[in-house]
Amino acid sequence: MNDKIAVLLSGNGSNLKAIMNSGIKISFVASNNPNARGLNIAKEAGIFTFSSTNLSILEEQVLKLTLKYNVSLIVLAGFMRLLSKSFLKSLPEKFIINIHPSILPAFKGLNAIEQAIESCVQYTGVTVHYVDEGMDTGSIIEQKKVKIYKNDTKKSLQTRLKATEHCLYPETIKKILLKQLKNKNNL
């Protein structure tokens, strides 16, 4: 299985760590935040990293490295920027995925956990979706519900959502890569 992926992140890298621990091969990690802890996690694992606060430069480098390393999938793991239309159009359809802490289409964008608590819904969850030009609007791949308890705080709910993400994301990535492999073999 050609399970080479690229990961784009902006923060701590907890989903990166979960992906690495699942055995998925990561070709490179890129960030719009040069101080992202996720970059250190990747460097310590011997994975090539780079960063740029300039989104155009970042996207240009990601495209070059995607071709160089024959990457099969770009995975957003806490990447807190919208990718440009030209970047998205330069890649095959359904080539970039993202994870979001809600059951989309509910609670798009930032502060999804707070939005769920404030809305007094009984459930929220995690969604893995393809990336398109909108914010959290791409077609849904997988979802998993997480119950919201009356005494939940942002932190307690976030802890349970992260645990769900750390299982669901690597499983979903593996399914996508396996499907890609089957499609290539059927050509």
N, C-alpha and C positions, 0 to 999 in steps of 0.2 A: 504494500500500500504506500503510495506517495503521500505521506502524511506530513509534508513540510508546509508549515503555516508561518505567517508573519503576524505579530501582535502589535497593536497600537494601544498605548495607554497614556494616562496623565497623572496617575497617583501611586498608591501603595503597592499594587501588583498582586493582590490576593488572588484574583482570578488567573493571573499569569502563573502563579505558584501551583494552583490547582491543575492547570493545563499541563504544566511541566511534570507534576507528580503522576499524571495519568499516562505518561509515556509518549505523548504526542511530540513529534520533532518540530522544534521551532527554529526557523532559519535566521530570523532577526527580530529585534524589538525596537520600535520607534516611539518617540514621545514628543509632544509639543511642550513639555515641561522638563528642562534639563535637570531639575532637582527631584524628579519623580523617583521614589524609592524602588519602583518596579524596574527601573534601569539597572540599579545595583543588584537586584535579584538575578536579572538576566546575565550581567557581567560575571557574577560569581559562578554562574553555571556555564560560563564559556560561550555564551550566545552573543553574537554581534549586536551592538546597540548604536543608535544615534539619536540625536534630538535637534530640534530647531523650533524656536518660538514663531518663526515665519511659516504659516501653513502652506504657502506655495512651494517653498523650498522643501518642506517635509514631504509633501505629496510627490514632488518630482523625484526625490530620493527613494521613496517607497516604491514608485513605479520602476525605477532602475533596478533596485534590489529584488523586486518581485520577479522580474525577468531573469536576472542573474542567477538567483537561487531556485528558479522553477517552482515558485510557491503555488500551492493549490488553493489556498484560502487565506484571506486577510480577516483577522479576528480583532474586533474592538473590545478591549477589556478595561473599561473605565476611561475611555478616551473621551474627553469632555469638549470636543469641537465638532461642528458639522463639516463634513467633507465637501469640497467644491463639486459643482455639477460637472465641470470638465474632467476632474479626477475620476468621478464615478463613471462617466461615459467612456473613459479610456480603458476600462476593465470589462471583462465579460459580465453579463447579468448574473446575479446571485453569487458573486465572488467575495462579498464582504458581509460579515455577520456582526451582530451586536447583542449584548445582553442588557436587560432593563429590569429594575426592581418593581415591577407592577404587572398586572394582567392587562396588557395592552388590548384595546386602545385606551383604557383608563389610565390616568395619571402619567401623561407623557412628560418628557423633559426633566428638568431639575426638581429636586424636592419631592420625588414621587412617594417616598415613605411618609413624609409629613402630610402630603395631600391625602393619602389613604387613611391615616389616623384621623385627620380633621373631618373627613367625609363620613366617618362612623360606619364604614362598610365592614362586613364580617370577615371578608377575605381580601387579600392582595396576593402577590406572588411574584413570579419571575417569568420573563418572556425572552426567548431567543428569537431574533428576527433578522431578515435580510435588510441591508442598508439601502435606502433609496435617498432621494433628494430632500425629503422631509425629516422632521425630528420625530424619531420613533414611529414612523409610518410604514415601514417596509413590511412585506408579507411575513406572517408569523410562521415559525418553524416548530417551536415547542413552547409549552407553558406548563407551569406547575404552581398550584395554589398553596398559599400559606395563610393559616388562620390568624386573625387579629384578635387578641384577648383584650378584655376591658381594661386591664392594668398595664397594657403595653406602652412603652415609651419608644421614642425613635430608636434609641440604642438597642433595646431588647428585640424589637421587630427587625431591625437591621441585622442583628446577629443571626437570627433564624433565616432571613432572606439570603445572607451571604453563604450560610451552610448549604442552602438549596442551590444557589448559583454554582458553588464549587463542585457539586455533583452533576447538575444538569448541563452546564456548559461543556465540560470535556466529553460527556456522553453524546451530546448533540454534534459536536465537532467530529467525533469519530464516525457517527452515522453519515454525516455529509461527505466526509472523505471516502468512506466505503462506497457510497452511492456514486461519487465521481469516478472511482476506480471501475465499478461495474459498467458505467456508461462508456468509459474509454475502451474496455474490453469487448463491448458489444459493437464497436464501430467497425 
